């Protein structure tokens, strides 16, 4: 009897260890595997095992909540089926060879807090629907081939802490609306084709630690108010067409506990 009870307990425990995700969610994962050349991934999925054992897949309460597949040789397009993973809070597909565009179904991922698609081959415009993902804290799309303007809708991401869009082919101006992202700590738009002046509204970002705008076509002056952002540690504006008056930027620095050092039009704010 004791042996039978022990066998039943072990069987029950083994059943609990399997993730009972819906077939819809499993199909979404299988679609990702098929569309990104899963057989050639660096760390492969054994499709005959439980989903919870698949590399980079995190399951909680029978829902897929995270996909972490950086440096894994994903090659191909992202499938629309990923939009069926409604409980996702994190996607990290960085350092791969993903091409095509961001699927429109991503607009359904309302629980997403981190979307990291950097260092891929994605193209097209940055979708405006990303502005509906209001739980986003990290949006990292740098080092792709995105083009067009920065969507004004990104200003709706009030919880955003990191916005990294550098090394693309973005044009137009830096939206002044980004000044509404009051939780923003890092903003990088380096190596694009942005023009116009740096919006004064960016000086309203009191939590900003890094502002990197180098290698664009920006003009005008660097707003003096940046010297009053106490959290700012790095401010880079090199390789633009700006008419920067160094003295006007630092003339009031004695009252703001900082100094601004210039080097080839690059500004680094050094804290005491």
C-alpha positions in Angstrom: 0.0 0.0 0.0 2.8 2.4 0.9 4.5 1.6 -2.4 1.2 2.3 -4.3 0.7 5.6 -2.4 4.3 6.7 -3.2 3.7 5.8 -6.9 0.5 7.9 -7.0 2.3 10.9 -5.3 5.1 10.7 -7.8 2.7 10.5 -10.7 0.7 13.5 -9.4 3.8 15.5 -8.9 5.0 14.8 -12.4 1.7 15.9 -13.8 1.9 19.2 -11.9 5.4 19.8 -13.4 4.0 20.1 -16.9 2.7 23.4 -18.1 -0.9 23.1 -19.3 -0.9 26.0 -21.7 -3.7 26.3 -24.2 -3.3 24.9 -27.7 -3.6 28.5 -29.0 -0.5 29.5 -27.1 1.4 26.4 -28.1 0.5 27.0 -31.7 2.0 30.6 -31.4 5.3 29.1 -30.1 5.3 26.6 -32.9 4.7 29.3 -35.5 7.6 31.3 -34.1 9.8 28.2 -34.3 8.7 27.5 -37.9 9.0 31.1 -39.2 12.4 31.8 -37.7 14.2 28.6 -38.8 14.0 26.9 -35.4 15.8 23.8 -36.6 18.9 26.0 -37.0 18.6 27.8 -33.6 21.7 27.8 -31.4 19.7 26.4 -28.5 17.0 24.3 -30.0 13.5 23.4 -28.7 12.7 19.7 -28.3 9.1 19.9 -29.6 8.4 16.5 -28.0 9.0 17.8 -24.5 6.8 20.1 -22.3 6.7 23.7 -23.3 8.0 24.7 -19.9 11.3 23.0 -20.8 11.8 24.9 -24.0 14.8 27.3 -23.9 13.8 30.9 -23.3 10.1 30.2 -22.6 8.8 31.2 -19.1 5.4 29.8 -18.1 3.4 31.0 -15.1 -0.1 29.9 -14.2 -0.3 28.0 -17.5 0.4 31.1 -19.5 3.5 32.1 -21.5 4.8 35.3 -19.8 8.3 35.7 -21.3 10.3 34.9 -24.4 14.0 35.3 -24.0 15.9 34.2 -27.2 18.8 36.6 -27.7 21.9 35.3 -29.6 20.0 32.3 -30.8 20.2 32.5 -34.6 16.6 33.4 -35.2 16.2 34.1 -38.9 13.1 35.0 -40.7 9.9 37.0 -40.0 8.0 37.2 -36.7 4.6 35.5 -37.0 1.3 37.2 -36.3 0.4 34.3 -34.0 2.7 35.8 -31.3 -0.2 38.2 -30.6 -2.1 35.3 -29.1 0.4 35.2 -26.2 -1.7 37.8 -24.3 0.1 37.3 -20.9 3.5 38.1 -22.3 5.4 40.7 -20.2 8.8 40.4 -21.9 10.1 39.7 -25.4 13.8 39.7 -26.0 14.9 38.6 -29.5 18.0 40.8 -29.6 21.2 39.8 -31.5 19.4 37.7 -34.1 18.7 37.9 -37.9 15.0 38.6 -37.8 13.7 40.5 -40.8 10.4 41.9 -42.0 8.2 44.2 -39.9 6.8 44.1 -36.3 3.5 42.1 -36.5 0.3 44.1 -36.2 -0.9 41.5 -33.7 1.6 42.9 -31.1 -1.0 45.6 -30.5 -2.8 42.9 -28.4 0.1 42.4 -26.0 -1.2 44.8 -23.4 0.7 43.2 -20.5 4.1 43.7 -22.2 6.6 45.6 -20.1 9.8 45.0 -22.2 10.1 44.7 -26.0 13.7 44.2 -27.1 14.2 43.6 -30.8 17.6 45.3 -31.1 20.3 44.2 -33.5 18.2 42.5 -36.1 17.2 43.2 -39.7 13.7 44.6 -39.1 12.4 47.3 -41.5 9.5 49.6 -42.3 8.2 52.3 -40.0 8.1 51.9 -36.3 4.4 51.0 -35.8 2.2 53.6 -34.1 0.2 50.9 -32.4 3.2 50.4 -30.0 1.9 53.5 -28.3 -1.1 51.5 -27.0 1.1 49.2 -25.0 1.0 51.4 -22.0 2.6 49.0 -19.6 5.9 49.2 -21.6 8.9 50.2 -19.5 11.6 49.2 -22.1 11.4 49.7 -25.8 14.7 48.7 -27.5 14.6 48.7 -31.3 18.1 50.0 -32.1 20.4 48.6 -34.8 17.7 47.6 -37.3 16.6 49.2 -40.6 13.5 51.1 -39.4 12.7 54.2 -41.4 10.2 57.1 -41.3 9.3 59.4 -38.4 9.3 58.6 -34.8 5.6 57.9 -34.0 4.0 60.6 -31.9 1.9 57.8 -30.2 5.0 56.7 -28.3 4.3 59.7 -26.0 1.4 57.6 -24.6 3.9 55.2 -22.9 3.8 56.9 -19.6 5.6 54.0 -17.8 8.5 54.0 -20.2 12.0 54.1 -18.7 14.1 53.2 -21.7 13.6 54.3 -25.3 16.3 53.1 -27.6 15.9 53.7 -31.3 19.5 54.4 -32.4 21.2 53.1 -35.5 18.2 53.0 -37.8 17.2 55.3 -40.7 14.7 57.5 -38.9 13.9 60.9 -40.4 11.9 63.9 -39.4 12.2 65.7 -36.1 12.4 64.6 -32.5 8.8 64.8 -31.3 8.4 67.4 -28.6 5.7 65.0 -27.2 8.4 62.8 -25.8 8.7 65.3 -23.1 5.6 63.8 -21.5 7.5 60.6 -20.7 8.3 61.7 -17.2 9.6 58.3 -16.0 12.1 58.1 -18.9 15.7 57.4 -17.7 17.4 56.6 -21.0 16.7 58.1 -24.4 19.0 57.1 -27.3 18.4 58.2 -30.9 22.0 58.0 -32.1 22.9 57.4 -35.7 19.7 58.3 -37.6 18.8 61.1 -39.9 16.9 63.3 -37.5 16.8 67.0 -38.2 15.5 70.1 -36.5 16.3 71.4 -33.0 16.3 69.4 -29.8 12.9 70.0 -28.3 12.9 72.1 -25.2 10.3 69.7 -23.8 13.1 67.1 -23.3 14.4 69.2 -20.4 11.2 68.3 -18.5 12.5 64.7 -18.2 13.6 65.1 -14.6 14.5 61.4 -14.2 16.7 61.3 -17.4 20.1 59.8 -16.9 21.3 59.3 -20.5 20.4 61.4 -23.5 22.3 60.3 -26.7 21.5 62.2 -29.9 24.9 61.9 -31.7 25.2 61.3 -35.4 22.1 63.0 -36.8 21.4 66.2 -38.6 20.2 68.3 -35.6 20.5 72.0 -35.7 20.1 74.9 -33.3 21.4 75.3 -29.8 21.6 72.9 -26.8 19.0 74.1 -24.3 20.6 75.6 -21.2 18.0 73.8 -19.1 19.8 70.4 -19.5 22.3 71.6 -17.0 19.5 71.6 -14.4 18.6 67.9 -14.7 20.2 66.5 -11.6 20.0 62.9 -12.7 21.6 63.4 -16.1 25.0 61.7 -16.3 25.5 61.4 -20.0 24.5 63.9 -22.7 25.9 63.2 -26.2 25.2 65.4 -29.2 28.4 64.9 -31.3 28.3 64.8 -35.2 25.4 67.1 -35.8 25.0 70.5 -37.3 24.3 72.3 -34.0 25.5 75.8 -33.2 26.4 75.1 -29.6 27.5 77.8 -27.3 29.4 75.9 -24.6 29.5 78.9 -22.2 25.7 79.4 -22.2 25.2 75.7 -21.2 27.5 75.9 -18.2 27.2 79.4 -17.0 24.8 78.5 -14.2 26.4 75.2 -13.3 27.5 76.3 -9.9 23.9 76.1 -8.7 23.1 72.7 -10.1 25.9 70.4 -8.6 27.3 69.4 -12.0 29.8 70.3 -14.6 29.5 69.7 -18.4 32.7 68.7 -20.2 32.9 69.1 -24.0 34.9 66.8 -26.3 34.2 66.9 -30.0 30.7 68.3 -29.4 30.0 65.4 -27.0 28.7 66.4 -23.6 29.3 64.3 -20.5 27.7 65.6 -17.3 30.0 64.7 -14.4 28.5 64.5 -10.9 30.4 65.6 -7.8 
